[in-house]
């Protein structure tokens, strides 16, 4: 993503971040710990707040998935999912071997 941004009559292309950049900023206290951001094609994107109905649905899905999964699969709530150097997502639920 090489979008040009215009601020105060100046055009510039923002720097693209990596997962390591985001991790370093979190460790340094620049970004808050936990959910709130995803890295998509190197751009840090804020995520919506998780309110009551959303949390209840995630909880209900987790209960059903844990009971339904075979032993060789694990269900994890809210992992940081590093898909590539410039793509780090925060899914509500992840199923993995």
Buried (B, 14 or more C-beta within 10 A) or exposed (E): EEEEEEEEEEEEEBEBBBBEBBBEBBEEEEBEEEBBBBBBEBBBEEEEEBEEEEEEEBEEBBEEBBEEEEEEEEBEBBEBBBEEBBBBBBEBBBEEE
